[in-house]
Each structure stands twice: as C-alpha cells, then as structure tokens.
Amino acid sequence: MGRVEGKVAFITGAARGQGRSHAVRLAEEGADIIAVDLCAQVDTVPYPMATPEDLAQTVKAVEALDRRIIATQADVRDFAALEAAVDAGVAELGRLDIVSANAGIASVDASTTDISEQSWADMLDINLTGVWHTAKAAVPHMIAAGNGGAIILTSSAAGLMAYPGIGHYVSAKHGVVGLMRTLALELAPHMIRVNSLHPTQVDTAMIQNETIYRLFSPDDPNPSRDAFIPVSQEMNALPIPWVEPRDISNALLFLASDEARYITGVPLPVDAGAVIK
C-alpha cells in the first residue's frame, strides 16, 4: 500500500470503465484525484456513454477510500474547459504528479473509406487531440512544481497493429504512440516520464454492446455477450476473451509509481498476447 501516497492524479474519462478503475486503484495506493468526463453522448458513438450519475459514483468510490477527489464535467476536445478543470483541481489539491489520458470512444464501419466525415473527426478529436489537450493542460503544472512525474497515455492494441473496420480508431491510437514518444523526449529533462498503455479488449461498455458484437459476428442474427466470448478470445494468445479494467489500472499504477522511475517512452501492451498473435 501507499505506492503513490501523497500524490495527485489527473484522469480523463473517469466516470466509468477504465477511468473509474484507475481512479480507485490510485486512491487505494494513496493518491488524490482530479477527475474529468464528458458525461454526455457523442452522436457518432453507437453505445450509451457515461452520465453525470456515473461520475458521481466515481466520486463516492474514491471518497470511500478517504481520498480527496475534484470531479468536473468537461470535454477533452475543449482545451479551455480542460485547462480550467486541471487548474481548479491543482489549486484545491496542491500539486499534480500523475496524468492518465484515458478518455476515448469507439465506433465501427464497413471499411475505412466508408467512415463518415463526422465519425472520423470525432474519433481523432477525442482519441488523439483530446490526449494532446490533456498533456497540454497538465504539463505546465508539473514543470512548475519541479517534482517530476508520470504521464500515461491510453492507446490500444490497435495502436500497435491494424484491425479492419476501425481505420479511424487505429489511426488515432497509432498517433498516440507518436505523441507519447515525442513528449517522453521533450519532458525527460524535467524527470517527467511518458509511456502508453495498449490493452486488448477490456470488459467495459465500449466493447460490451451490440454494435461491437455485430462487428465481430456479422452473420449472427442474435449477437450476444455469450456468443462474443469465443470470437473475442480468438484475438488473444492467452485463452481469455478480454481483460478486466483493474488489469489496466495495475499497469498504470506501476508506470506511475517509483518502481518505474526510469521507464519512459515505452508502449506497454496489456493484451493477453494479442499483438504477437
């Protein structure tokens, strides 16, 4: 316990799924949290997105661990709103040590050339520009404090390999890797480490929905979670269909902690062997 004791973490997409898991896991190890989430629907996203009630549940989960949390509804596409949320959180909590650029969306299409202009724009704006905005809002606080720190960008197995039907997602997640490596070089003189996480399928609402089931089983007239299990398992080398949010949170905690104090510029798969299959 206490691997990030006394530190403050800024997490985007914190209302549910991996973001909530990250907030809870870091709080368990002593961190206070600045949490941000859109808490609204994006028209091109085919599954229900997080709500204000979801963000309130994250607040309750962190406070139940006797840690402080400042939660704000903000869109990672809106730099001014994101910057204001970070500024307010740092003013209240006193510092910033860890950044988890986790917010992201998914959508699918028949092929890359079938993707609508709006779907492409939403994907790149949230999954890549939103990650840049997150770093841009956070880094000045970290440099000014002079305490070093860790930035972890959430990419995907799709940031290291290609999948058909999600060309916009693959492009955004590959872009995150380039951004990570550049930030790692630029911020190294300040002892700020930057790495990326690359999950396989994670058991969250982003994959557990009918649109994703139909993508992987287009000939199934009644796609379901149970039917998706063997199809999803085919993606991984290990005989499991998906990982849990806490598996990603444990990797994030490691990268954020002093145990990884000299690890920077690394794309870390937590993918059950998907990338090597």
PLY file of the C-alpha trace (Angstrom):
ply
format ascii 1.0
element vertex 277
property float x
property float y
property float z
element edge 276
property int vertex1
property int vertex2
end_header
0.00 0.00 0.00
1.00 3.64 -0.43
2.84 3.33 -3.74
1.62 6.80 -4.79
1.00 8.19 -1.31
0.56 11.96 -1.18
0.44 12.36 -4.95
-2.32 13.81 -7.14
-3.53 12.15 -10.34
-5.47 13.77 -13.18
-7.68 11.26 -15.02
-9.84 11.85 -18.09
-12.78 9.60 -18.91
-13.09 8.96 -15.18
-16.83 8.40 -14.89
-16.80 4.64 -15.50
-14.88 1.75 -17.04
-11.11 2.01 -17.09
-11.16 5.63 -15.90
-13.10 4.85 -12.74
-10.91 1.80 -12.16
-7.78 3.96 -12.48
-9.16 6.49 -10.01
-9.99 3.82 -7.46
-6.71 1.93 -7.87
-4.59 5.06 -7.46
-6.71 6.17 -4.50
-6.17 2.77 -2.89
-2.44 3.49 -3.07
-2.71 6.96 -1.54
-3.39 9.40 -4.41
-5.94 12.20 -4.56
-7.80 12.54 -7.84
-8.72 15.22 -10.37
-11.44 13.52 -12.43
-12.88 14.70 -15.74
-15.51 13.19 -18.02
-17.77 14.45 -20.79
-20.82 12.75 -19.24
-22.80 13.19 -22.46
-23.46 11.36 -25.70
-21.43 11.82 -28.89
-23.72 11.33 -31.87
-21.33 9.08 -33.82
-20.76 6.72 -30.88
-23.09 3.71 -31.16
-23.32 2.81 -27.45
-24.53 4.78 -24.42
-21.76 6.92 -22.97
-21.16 7.88 -19.36
-23.56 10.09 -17.42
-23.24 12.60 -14.55
-24.55 9.83 -12.28
-21.62 7.64 -13.33
-19.15 10.39 -12.43
-20.88 10.78 -9.06
-20.31 7.07 -8.44
-16.60 7.52 -9.11
-16.56 10.32 -6.55
-18.23 8.08 -3.98
-15.81 5.23 -4.67
-12.75 7.44 -4.17
-14.15 9.19 -1.09
-14.93 5.78 0.43
-11.16 5.26 0.44
-10.68 8.51 2.42
-9.05 10.25 -0.53
-9.97 13.62 -1.96
-11.42 13.98 -5.45
-12.33 17.01 -7.57
-14.69 15.95 -10.36
-15.67 18.08 -13.36
-17.74 17.55 -16.47
-15.53 18.68 -19.33
-14.89 17.70 -22.93
-11.32 16.78 -23.85
-11.99 18.42 -27.24
-12.40 21.75 -25.44
-8.94 22.79 -24.28
-10.12 25.81 -22.31
-12.57 23.69 -20.31
-9.97 21.00 -19.69
-7.36 23.54 -18.63
-9.84 25.15 -16.22
-10.61 21.75 -14.68
-6.92 20.98 -14.15
-6.18 24.45 -12.80
-9.05 24.20 -10.31
-8.02 20.71 -9.23
-4.40 21.70 -8.66
-5.48 24.82 -6.77
-7.59 22.66 -4.45
-5.32 19.63 -4.07
-2.00 21.44 -4.17
0.01 19.54 -6.78
-0.03 17.30 -9.85
2.13 14.21 -10.21
0.30 11.67 -12.40
-1.67 12.09 -15.61
-3.89 9.40 -17.13
-5.08 10.47 -20.58
-7.74 7.78 -20.69
-10.82 9.33 -22.33
-11.74 7.67 -25.61
-14.53 6.45 -27.86
-15.05 3.63 -30.34
-17.16 3.26 -33.45
-17.12 0.92 -36.43
-17.81 0.94 -40.16
-17.64 -1.41 -43.11
-14.29 -0.05 -44.25
-12.08 2.97 -43.78
-13.41 4.62 -46.93
-16.98 4.25 -45.62
-16.30 6.22 -42.43
-18.30 9.44 -42.37
-16.56 12.79 -42.13
-18.14 13.39 -38.72
-17.20 9.98 -37.34
-13.58 10.46 -38.44
-13.47 13.94 -36.92
-14.99 12.84 -33.60
-12.58 9.91 -33.33
-9.44 11.93 -33.99
-10.64 14.89 -31.92
-11.32 12.77 -28.83
-8.85 9.89 -29.08
-5.82 11.87 -30.28
-6.34 15.62 -29.95
-8.01 15.03 -26.58
-4.90 13.20 -25.39
-2.74 16.11 -26.54
-5.06 18.56 -24.78
-4.76 16.52 -21.59
-0.97 16.72 -21.67
-1.03 20.37 -22.70
-3.22 21.29 -19.72
-1.24 19.24 -17.22
2.42 19.63 -18.14
2.86 23.30 -17.12
1.81 22.43 -13.57
4.24 19.51 -13.45
7.17 21.51 -14.80
6.48 24.44 -12.47
6.40 22.18 -9.42
9.73 20.58 -10.28
8.72 17.21 -8.81
8.97 15.17 -12.00
6.01 12.87 -12.52
4.43 10.33 -14.83
2.10 10.70 -17.81
0.35 7.60 -19.09
-1.49 7.78 -22.41
-4.12 5.13 -23.10
-3.67 3.72 -26.59
-4.75 0.20 -27.58
-3.54 -2.98 -29.17
-4.86 -1.11 -32.21
-2.09 1.42 -31.61
0.46 -1.29 -32.45
-1.38 -3.28 -35.13
-4.27 -2.87 -37.56
-7.85 -4.10 -37.43
-10.34 -3.83 -40.31
-13.45 -1.72 -39.89
-11.96 0.75 -37.42
-9.44 2.67 -39.51
-10.15 5.92 -37.68
-9.62 4.25 -34.29
-6.42 2.55 -35.44
-5.11 5.84 -36.84
-5.85 7.76 -33.64
-4.33 5.10 -31.41
-1.18 4.86 -33.55
-0.97 8.65 -33.29
-0.98 8.39 -29.50
2.24 6.37 -29.69
3.99 9.09 -31.70
2.76 11.72 -29.27
3.95 9.63 -26.32
7.44 9.19 -27.71
7.79 12.88 -28.54
6.58 14.00 -25.11
8.92 11.49 -23.47
11.91 13.16 -25.15
10.72 16.70 -24.53
9.88 16.16 -20.87
12.82 13.95 -19.89
14.93 16.93 -18.70
12.18 17.63 -16.16
12.16 13.99 -14.94
8.62 13.63 -16.27
8.18 10.17 -17.73
5.70 9.45 -20.53
4.50 5.97 -21.53
1.49 4.45 -23.25
-0.79 1.52 -22.39
-2.07 -0.87 -25.05
-4.98 -3.01 -23.87
-6.65 -5.79 -25.76
-10.43 -5.97 -25.37
-11.39 -4.71 -21.89
-14.66 -5.73 -20.24
-16.35 -2.33 -20.36
-19.30 -0.76 -22.14
-17.03 0.17 -25.04
-16.94 -3.44 -26.22
-19.92 -4.95 -24.44
-22.58 -3.63 -26.79
-24.49 -4.87 -29.82
-22.51 -2.81 -32.34
-19.25 -4.48 -31.36
-20.90 -7.90 -31.22
-22.13 -7.40 -34.80
-18.70 -6.20 -35.97
-17.08 -9.45 -34.87
-20.05 -11.74 -35.69
-21.73 -10.17 -38.74
-23.56 -13.38 -39.63
-25.06 -13.93 -36.18
-28.74 -12.85 -36.20
-28.78 -12.53 -32.40
-25.34 -11.39 -31.25
-24.80 -11.52 -27.50
-22.11 -11.32 -24.83
-22.00 -15.11 -24.56
-21.66 -15.54 -28.31
-18.95 -12.87 -28.35
-16.73 -14.75 -25.88
-15.17 -17.29 -28.30
-14.87 -14.69 -31.06
-13.10 -12.21 -28.79
-10.87 -14.93 -27.38
-9.53 -15.59 -30.89
-7.85 -12.18 -30.77
-5.65 -13.13 -27.82
-2.79 -15.58 -27.40
-3.81 -16.37 -23.82
-7.11 -18.31 -23.66
-9.25 -15.43 -22.35
-11.79 -13.26 -24.20
-10.88 -9.97 -22.52
-9.09 -8.41 -19.58
-10.66 -6.51 -16.70
-10.31 -2.75 -16.11
-8.25 -3.43 -12.98
-5.64 -5.23 -15.09
-5.03 -1.98 -16.95
-5.15 0.01 -13.72
-2.45 -2.18 -12.18
-0.18 -1.48 -15.15
-0.94 2.23 -14.90
-0.14 2.19 -11.18
3.21 0.55 -11.90
4.10 3.15 -14.53
3.01 5.96 -12.18
4.99 4.64 -9.22
8.67 4.92 -8.32
9.02 1.28 -9.31
9.06 2.56 -12.90
11.14 5.65 -12.16
13.47 5.12 -15.13
10.91 3.80 -17.61
9.92 6.31 -20.27
8.99 6.25 -23.95
7.60 2.71 -23.69
4.43 1.35 -25.32
3.29 -1.29 -22.78
0.83 -3.92 -24.02
-1.60 -5.39 -21.50
-3.11 -7.51 -24.20
-3.08 -11.23 -23.36
-0.67 -11.62 -26.28
-2.93 -10.04 -28.91
-0.14 -8.02 -30.51
2.09 -11.05 -31.06
-0.64 -13.37 -32.33
0 1
1 2
2 3
3 4
4 5
5 6
6 7
7 8
8 9
9 10
10 11
11 12
12 13
13 14
14 15
15 16
16 17
17 18
18 19
19 20
20 21
21 22
22 23
23 24
24 25
25 26
26 27
27 28
28 29
29 30
30 31
31 32
32 33
33 34
34 35
35 36
36 37
37 38
38 39
39 40
40 41
41 42
42 43
43 44
44 45
45 46
46 47
47 48
48 49
49 50
50 51
51 52
52 53
53 54
54 55
55 56
56 57
57 58
58 59
59 60
60 61
61 62
62 63
63 64
64 65
65 66
66 67
67 68
68 69
69 70
70 71
71 72
72 73
73 74
74 75
75 76
76 77
77 78
78 79
79 80
80 81
81 82
82 83
83 84
84 85
85 86
86 87
87 88
88 89
89 90
90 91
91 92
92 93
93 94
94 95
95 96
96 97
97 98
98 99
99 100
100 101
101 102
102 103
103 104
104 105
105 106
106 107
107 108
108 109
109 110
110 111
111 112
112 113
113 114
114 115
115 116
116 117
117 118
118 119
119 120
120 121
121 122
122 123
123 124
124 125
125 126
126 127
127 128
128 129
129 130
130 131
131 132
132 133
133 134
134 135
135 136
136 137
137 138
138 139
139 140
140 141
141 142
142 143
143 144
144 145
145 146
146 147
147 148
148 149
149 150
150 151
151 152
152 153
153 154
154 155
155 156
156 157
157 158
158 159
159 160
160 161
161 162
162 163
163 164
164 165
165 166
166 167
167 168
168 169
169 170
170 171
171 172
172 173
173 174
174 175
175 176
176 177
177 178
178 179
179 180
180 181
181 182
182 183
183 184
184 185
185 186
186 187
187 188
188 189
189 190
190 191
191 192
192 193
193 194
194 195
195 196
196 197
197 198
198 199
199 200
200 201
201 202
202 203
203 204
204 205
205 206
206 207
207 208
208 209
209 210
210 211
211 212
212 213
213 214
214 215
215 216
216 217
217 218
218 219
219 220
220 221
221 222
222 223
223 224
224 225
225 226
226 227
227 228
228 229
229 230
230 231
231 232
232 233
233 234
234 235
235 236
236 237
237 238
238 239
239 240
240 241
241 242
242 243
243 244
244 245
245 246
246 247
247 248
248 249
249 250
250 251
251 252
252 253
253 254
254 255
255 256
256 257
257 258
258 259
259 260
260 261
261 262
262 263
263 264
264 265
265 266
266 267
267 268
268 269
269 270
270 271
271 272
272 273
273 274
274 275
275 276
